[in-house]
Protein backbone atom coordinates (compact mmCIF):
# COMPACT_ATOMS: atom_id res chain seq x y z
CA UNK A 1 0.00 0.00 0.00
CA UNK A 2 1.71 3.19 -1.21
CA UNK A 3 -1.18 5.51 -0.47
CA UNK A 4 -1.38 8.67 1.55
CA UNK A 5 -4.95 9.67 2.29
CA UNK A 6 -6.22 13.12 3.18
CA UNK A 7 -9.58 14.29 4.48
CA UNK A 8 -11.57 16.26 3.68
CA UNK A 9 -11.06 16.72 -0.07
CA UNK A 10 -12.61 20.17 0.03
CA UNK A 11 -13.11 22.58 2.93
CA UNK A 12 -14.74 25.98 3.05
CA UNK A 13 -14.32 27.91 6.27
CA UNK A 14 -14.87 31.39 7.58
CA UNK A 15 -12.14 33.47 9.14
CA UNK A 16 -13.44 32.80 12.65
CA UNK A 17 -13.80 29.03 12.27
CA UNK A 18 -11.62 26.28 13.66
CA UNK A 19 -11.11 23.24 11.48
CA UNK A 20 -8.62 20.40 11.04
CA UNK A 21 -7.07 18.64 8.09
CA UNK A 22 -6.18 14.98 8.46
CA UNK A 23 -3.55 12.83 6.79
CA UNK A 24 -2.90 9.11 7.16
CA UNK A 25 -0.35 6.64 5.78
CA UNK A 26 0.16 2.94 6.43
CA UNK A 27 3.51 2.45 4.74
CA UNK A 28 5.48 2.46 7.98
CA UNK A 29 7.02 5.79 7.07
CA UNK A 30 8.54 7.78 9.93
CA UNK A 31 8.65 11.23 8.32
CA UNK A 32 5.53 13.22 7.42
CA UNK A 33 5.16 16.62 5.81
CA UNK A 34 2.68 19.43 5.24
CA UNK A 35 2.92 21.54 2.10
CA UNK A 36 0.89 24.49 0.84
CA UNK A 37 0.36 24.88 -2.90
CA UNK A 38 -1.14 27.97 -4.49
CA UNK A 39 -2.55 27.81 -8.01
CA UNK A 40 0.09 27.44 -10.74
CA UNK A 41 2.88 27.35 -8.14
CA UNK A 42 5.07 24.59 -6.71
CA UNK A 43 4.41 23.16 -3.26
CA UNK A 44 5.93 25.09 -0.36
CA UNK A 45 7.08 23.17 2.69
CA UNK A 46 5.35 24.11 5.94
CA UNK A 47 6.20 21.46 8.54
CA UNK A 48 8.14 18.21 8.87
CA UNK A 49 7.66 15.57 11.53
CA UNK A 50 10.33 12.95 11.98
CA UNK A 51 9.67 10.06 14.36
CA UNK A 52 6.62 11.95 15.63
CA UNK A 53 8.61 15.02 16.60
CA UNK A 54 8.43 18.36 14.83
CA UNK A 55 11.77 18.78 13.09
CA UNK A 56 11.11 21.63 10.66
CA UNK A 57 8.77 24.63 10.89
CA UNK A 58 9.27 26.92 7.91
CA UNK A 59 8.25 30.03 9.86
CA UNK A 60 4.58 29.24 9.39
CA UNK A 61 2.09 31.59 11.13
CA UNK A 62 0.69 30.27 14.40
CA UNK A 63 -2.83 30.11 12.96
CA UNK A 64 -1.58 26.80 11.49
CA UNK A 65 -0.89 24.22 14.18
CA UNK A 66 0.44 20.77 13.26
CA UNK A 67 0.02 17.64 15.33
CA UNK A 68 1.36 14.12 14.94
CA UNK A 69 -0.64 11.82 17.27
CA UNK A 70 1.21 8.71 16.09
CA UNK A 71 3.48 7.56 13.30
CA UNK A 72 0.60 7.05 10.86
CA UNK A 73 -1.38 10.22 11.43
CA UNK A 74 -0.72 13.88 10.83
CA UNK A 75 -3.17 16.70 11.51
CA UNK A 76 -3.14 20.38 10.66
CA UNK A 77 -5.31 22.51 12.92
CA UNK A 78 -6.57 25.75 11.42
CA UNK A 79 -7.79 28.79 13.32
CA UNK A 80 -8.49 32.39 12.35
CA UNK A 81 -7.28 31.94 8.79
CA UNK A 82 -7.12 34.68 6.19
CA UNK A 83 -8.46 34.56 2.63
CA UNK A 84 -4.88 34.40 1.34
CA UNK A 85 -4.54 31.04 3.10
CA UNK A 86 -6.84 29.53 0.49
CA UNK A 87 -4.78 26.86 -1.28
CA UNK A 88 -4.29 23.15 -1.83
CA UNK A 89 -2.76 21.59 1.29
CA UNK A 90 -0.71 18.50 0.56
CA UNK A 91 0.47 15.89 2.98
CA UNK A 92 3.44 13.67 2.19
CA UNK A 93 5.41 10.92 3.86
CA UNK A 94 8.81 9.31 3.40
CA UNK A 95 10.61 6.32 4.83
CA UNK A 96 12.43 8.42 7.37
CA UNK A 97 13.87 11.85 7.77
CA UNK A 98 17.50 10.83 7.69
CA UNK A 99 17.89 9.86 4.05
CA UNK A 100 16.78 11.41 0.77
CA UNK A 101 14.02 8.94 0.15
CA UNK A 102 11.25 9.95 -2.18
CA UNK A 103 8.20 11.56 -0.69
CA UNK A 104 4.75 10.12 -1.34
CA UNK A 105 2.02 12.72 -1.63
CA UNK A 106 -1.65 12.58 -0.83
CA UNK A 107 -4.32 14.05 -3.13
CA UNK A 108 -4.60 17.19 -1.04
CA UNK A 109 -7.31 19.20 0.67
CA UNK A 110 -8.53 22.22 -1.27
CA UNK A 111 -9.16 24.91 1.31
CA UNK A 112 -11.21 28.05 0.69
CA UNK A 113 -11.28 30.74 3.36
CA UNK A 114 -14.20 33.16 3.06
CA UNK B 1 21.61 27.37 -1.04
CA UNK B 2 20.04 25.02 -3.48
CA UNK B 3 17.67 26.18 -6.19
CA UNK B 4 15.94 24.70 -9.21
CA UNK B 5 15.17 26.36 -12.51
CA UNK B 6 12.71 24.89 -14.95
CA UNK B 7 13.42 26.77 -18.12
CA UNK B 8 9.99 26.44 -19.73
CA UNK B 9 6.75 27.31 -17.96
CA UNK B 10 4.66 25.76 -20.75
CA UNK B 11 5.47 23.19 -23.41
CA UNK B 12 2.86 22.39 -26.08
CA UNK B 13 3.54 19.37 -28.28
CA UNK B 14 1.59 17.20 -30.66
CA UNK B 15 0.64 13.67 -29.73
CA UNK B 16 3.33 11.07 -30.55
CA UNK B 17 6.00 13.78 -30.81
CA UNK B 18 9.10 13.73 -28.59
CA UNK B 19 9.40 16.14 -25.68
CA UNK B 20 12.12 17.45 -23.39
CA UNK B 21 11.41 19.35 -20.18
CA UNK B 22 14.46 21.18 -18.95
CA UNK B 23 15.66 21.42 -15.37
CA UNK B 24 18.82 23.03 -14.01
CA UNK B 25 19.83 23.13 -10.40
CA UNK B 26 22.22 25.05 -8.25
CA UNK B 27 23.95 23.44 -5.31
CA UNK B 28 27.34 23.44 -3.65
CA UNK B 29 27.20 19.81 -2.56
CA UNK B 30 26.01 16.48 -3.85
CA UNK B 31 22.32 16.45 -4.57
CA UNK B 32 19.48 14.08 -5.09
CA UNK B 33 17.13 14.85 -7.96
CA UNK B 34 13.50 14.05 -8.60
CA UNK B 35 10.78 14.61 -11.17
CA UNK B 36 7.20 14.71 -9.93
CA UNK B 37 4.02 14.88 -12.05
CA UNK B 38 0.77 16.50 -10.99
CA UNK B 39 -2.37 15.71 -12.94
CA UNK B 40 -5.28 18.19 -12.68
CA UNK B 41 -6.86 18.30 -9.23
CA UNK B 42 -4.50 15.67 -7.84
CA UNK B 43 -1.47 15.45 -5.60
CA UNK B 44 2.08 14.89 -6.81
CA UNK B 45 3.32 11.53 -8.02
CA UNK B 46 6.99 10.60 -8.20
CA UNK B 47 7.98 10.02 -11.81
CA UNK B 48 11.66 9.19 -11.34
CA UNK B 49 14.64 9.90 -9.15
CA UNK B 50 18.41 10.11 -9.20
CA UNK B 51 20.18 9.27 -5.95
CA UNK B 52 23.43 7.73 -7.18
CA UNK B 53 24.79 5.29 -9.74
CA UNK B 54 23.73 5.36 -13.38
CA UNK B 55 23.13 8.90 -14.58
CA UNK B 56 20.26 7.78 -16.83
CA UNK B 57 17.10 6.93 -14.95
CA UNK B 58 13.86 5.67 -16.41
CA UNK B 59 10.23 5.54 -15.35
CA UNK B 60 7.72 2.78 -16.06
CA UNK B 61 5.68 4.96 -18.43
CA UNK B 62 8.42 5.82 -20.91
CA UNK B 63 9.97 8.94 -19.41
CA UNK B 64 13.70 9.16 -18.77
CA UNK B 65 16.01 11.76 -17.28
CA UNK B 66 19.76 12.14 -17.36
CA UNK B 67 21.80 13.61 -14.54
CA UNK B 68 24.57 15.80 -15.93
CA UNK B 69 26.82 17.01 -13.15
CA UNK B 70 29.00 19.27 -15.30
CA UNK B 71 25.97 21.08 -16.68
CA UNK B 72 24.01 20.82 -13.40
CA UNK B 73 21.01 19.57 -15.33
CA UNK B 74 18.39 16.85 -14.99
CA UNK B 75 16.29 17.12 -18.14
CA UNK B 76 13.21 14.94 -18.60
CA UNK B 77 12.53 13.32 -21.96
CA UNK B 78 9.99 11.10 -23.63
CA UNK B 79 10.32 9.90 -27.23
CA UNK B 80 6.57 9.82 -27.95
CA UNK B 81 3.93 11.53 -25.80
CA UNK B 82 0.26 10.67 -25.32
CA UNK B 83 -2.74 12.80 -24.48
CA UNK B 84 -2.66 11.27 -20.99
CA UNK B 85 0.75 12.88 -20.35
CA UNK B 86 -0.91 16.29 -20.10
CA UNK B 87 0.02 17.50 -16.63
CA UNK B 88 2.26 19.79 -14.59
CA UNK B 89 5.80 18.49 -14.13
CA UNK B 90 7.99 19.57 -11.22
CA UNK B 91 11.71 19.06 -10.92
CA UNK B 92 12.98 18.93 -7.33
CA UNK B 93 16.34 18.80 -5.61
CA UNK B 94 17.34 17.69 -2.14
CA UNK B 95 20.72 18.43 -0.59
CA UNK B 96 19.76 16.83 2.66
CA UNK B 97 16.99 14.73 4.01
CA UNK B 98 13.53 16.16 4.54
CA UNK B 99 13.87 19.29 2.42
CA UNK B 100 12.78 19.18 -1.20
CA UNK B 101 13.14 22.35 -3.23
CA UNK B 102 10.85 22.44 -6.24
CA UNK B 103 11.18 24.26 -9.52
CA UNK B 104 8.33 26.46 -10.72
CA UNK B 105 6.86 23.69 -12.82
CA UNK B 106 6.35 23.07 -16.53
CA UNK B 107 2.87 22.63 -17.92
CA UNK B 108 2.97 19.98 -20.64
CA UNK B 109 0.04 20.20 -23.04
CA UNK B 110 -0.47 17.49 -25.64
CA UNK B 111 -2.43 18.44 -28.73
CA UNK B 112 -4.09 15.77 -30.91
Interface residues (C-beta under 8 A of the other chain):
Chain A: X4 X6 X31 X33 X40 X41 X42 X43 X45 X48 X50 X55 X56 X90 X92 X94 X96 X97 X98 X99 X100 X101 X102 X103 X104 X105 X106 X107 X108
Chain B: X32 X34 X36 X42 X43 X44 X45 X46 X49 X51 X90 X94 X96 X97 X98 X99 X100 X102 X103 X104 X105
